[in-house]
Amino acid sequence: GLYAWLVEPYWMELVRQRMPLENLPDALVGKTLLQISDIHVGPRVSSDYLIRSFRAASELAPDFVAFTGDFVSFATAHEVGELARVLRSTPRGRLATVASLGNHDYGRGWRDVKAADRVSRVAADAGIQVLRNETRVVSGLQISGLADFWSPEFGADFGHAPNERPPSTPPNEVARPGSDAVATLRALSPTLPTVVLSHNPDVQDRPIWDGVRGWVLAGHTHGGQVKPPFLPPPILPVQNT
């Protein structure tokens, strides 16, 4: 219990991965992309810890920064206000700073599009371009951000993991017109190097990826909830564990 409370949540680790991409322009060879996910600004995460972590990450001087959702825990007015304070210290990419949203960014029940709008505005004010079923091409790199799988903006209903989603909650807002994750993937150019931001990794098991080649960056699992040392994670809020 002490380990899960006092050690694991504050164990910051930098993991480096090579990212080979087809059709990568010579100008992007050797560039770096920093992924940050699930900061969950709110009562369960220390804002000071997040700010210290952001400042350490900024020293890496990344070319791209990609957030993969769950900026907040409940998307309340207080948390969104605290998010603005925390994001003042966020690392920024020299070429682009982008994000997708996670289920918690859509408020309680994961259905509140107005809550997602508030989170998106705060992120935009901090210099982060939130991609909600949108694609941006930067220096020849195609970056696409999908709406969260459990949100009303994802589009086609492929089913949800029952072990985290709360009981059915009526949506406060319908999805934005024309917003659809499946159509976003279909519109990707096959000739450009591609990175897709998708908070929930279960999306990768859905039959919506025909013709898409590249990297998918996800979060959501936190590397295992309350992860004990030397043991498998007891809770993973995904269907494909």
Disulfide bonds with the S-S distance in Angstrom:
none
